[in-house]
Amino acid sequence: MTINTNTALTELEYIPYIDTNGQLPEEFQNKVGVYAIFDRDRVLQFVGYSRDVYLSLKQHLVRQPAKCYWLKIQTIDRPSRTILESIKEAWIKENGLIPPGNVAATTQWNEPIDAKLTMTAEEQTSYQASDELEQIKLLKSVARRVEATVLSNLESRGVKVPIRFNPKLKEKGILDVT
């Protein structure tokens, strides 16, 4: 549903992040809008906006699976950063508290997963002592390990949406949804 006025967050219905078939809400593919993400207890965790709400929701689910259970979404007809930003700010103000994903945890919500942060002491030592080719191999290996954990966590949540990470970024130890 496309709404052109700023609807209060409390007036919007909760939408399950993952439906009974393990899918994200596909009706928001290629839709411009603002979205609020809530945890299992319906506590607001993050407010964002996007030119493709579905893709952004997929990225957030991969990055923060334990905090993505409910949604409230408002779409607009045409991209307008001013309108999107004003809706986002109004929702945050209405909430009374700035959600953790919009303050302290912004990196975890908005940036690709940095698998390098999970390197063991042994891997770090090996990385430092290796040439560039060996470093790339090691980073890919670490990225694959983190990817397996992420996919396992999503599977345990019942997610059936295909998740694919950018293979070129794995060489840098980065996991980003394509």
MOTA-V472660 format. One record per residue. N is the residue number from 1. RES is the residue in three letters. PHI is phi in degrees with one decimal (* if undefined). Layout:
((N RES PHI) (N RES PHI))
//
This chain:
((1 MET *) (2 THR -99.5) (3 ILE -121.7) (4 ASN -102.0) (5 THR -103.1) (6 ASN -77.5) (7 THR -84.1) (8 ALA -63.0) (9 LEU -58.0) (10 THR -67.0) (11 GLU -83.9) (12 LEU -88.6) (13 GLU -78.0) (14 TYR -73.4) (15 ILE -118.6) (16 PRO -63.4) (17 TYR -63.3) (18 ILE -122.0) (19 ASP -79.4) (20 THR -65.3) (21 ASN -95.5) (22 GLY 78.7) (23 GLN -108.3) (24 LEU -81.6) (25 PRO -66.2) (26 GLU -65.9) (27 GLU -65.9) (28 PHE -101.5) (29 GLN -64.5) (30 ASN 60.2) (31 LYS -102.2) (32 VAL -89.9) (33 GLY -178.2) (34 VAL -111.1) (35 TYR -138.2) (36 ALA -116.8) (37 ILE -110.7) (38 PHE -119.9) (39 ASP -81.3) (40 ARG -55.7) (41 ASP -90.0) (42 ARG 62.9) (43 VAL -95.5) (44 LEU -61.8) (45 GLN -110.0) (46 PHE -162.6) (47 VAL -125.9) (48 GLY -143.7) (49 TYR -142.7) (50 SER -158.6) (51 ARG -83.0) (52 ASP -140.5) (53 VAL -56.2) (54 TYR -58.3) (55 LEU -61.5) (56 SER -63.4) (57 LEU -62.7) (58 LYS -62.0) (59 GLN -62.9) (60 HIS -64.4) (61 LEU -62.0) (62 VAL -65.4) (63 ARG -80.5) (64 GLN -137.9) (65 PRO -60.0) (66 ALA -76.6) (67 LYS -115.6) (68 CYS -114.2) (69 TYR -122.4) (70 TRP -135.4) (71 LEU -134.8) (72 LYS -134.8) (73 ILE -135.1) (74 GLN -127.4) (75 THR -99.2) (76 ILE -129.2) (77 ASP -69.3) (78 ARG -128.4) (79 PRO -60.2) (80 SER -148.7) (81 ARG -55.7) (82 THR -61.7) (83 ILE -66.2) (84 LEU -60.5) (85 GLU -64.2) (86 SER -67.9) (87 ILE -65.6) (88 LYS -55.9) (89 GLU -63.4) (90 ALA -63.8) (91 TRP -65.4) (92 ILE -63.9) (93 LYS -63.3) (94 GLU -61.0) (95 ASN -65.9) (96 GLY 91.2) (97 LEU -129.0) (98 ILE -75.1) (99 PRO -59.7) (100 PRO -55.2) (101 GLY -70.3) (102 ASN -103.0) (103 VAL -127.6) (104 ALA -70.0) (105 ALA -102.7) (106 THR -60.7) (107 THR -61.8) (108 GLN -64.0) (109 TRP -86.1) (110 ASN -108.3) (111 GLU -105.5) (112 PRO -57.6) (113 ILE -72.5) (114 ASP -96.7) (115 ALA -65.9) (116 LYS -58.4) (117 LEU -67.4) (118 THR -101.1) (119 MET -62.6) (120 THR -73.2) (121 ALA -59.2) (122 GLU -63.4) (123 GLU -65.6) (124 GLN -63.7) (125 THR -63.1) (126 SER -62.0) (127 TYR -60.2) (128 GLN -62.2) (129 ALA -89.8) (130 SER -97.3) (131 ASP -80.9) (132 GLU -58.4) (133 LEU -63.9) (134 GLU -66.8) (135 GLN -63.6) (136 ILE -61.1) (137 LYS -60.6) (138 LEU -65.1) (139 LEU -62.4) (140 LYS -62.0) (141 SER -63.0) (142 VAL -63.6) (143 ALA -60.9) (144 ARG -64.4) (145 ARG -63.1) (146 VAL -65.0) (147 GLU -58.1) (148 ALA -60.8) (149 THR -65.0) (150 VAL -59.4) (151 LEU -64.0) (152 SER -65.1) (153 ASN -61.6) (154 LEU -67.8) (155 GLU -61.7) (156 SER -67.0) (157 ARG -83.9) (158 GLY 88.2) (159 VAL -70.1) (160 LYS -112.6) (161 VAL -66.9) (162 PRO -65.0) (163 ILE -116.3) (164 ARG -128.7) (165 PHE -101.5) (166 ASN -61.4) (167 PRO -63.9) (168 LYS -66.7) (169 LEU -73.3) (170 LYS -60.1) (171 GLU -63.2) (172 LYS -103.7) (173 GLY 78.5) (174 ILE -114.9) (175 LEU -112.8) (176 ASP -134.6) (177 VAL -68.0) (178 THR -103.8))
//
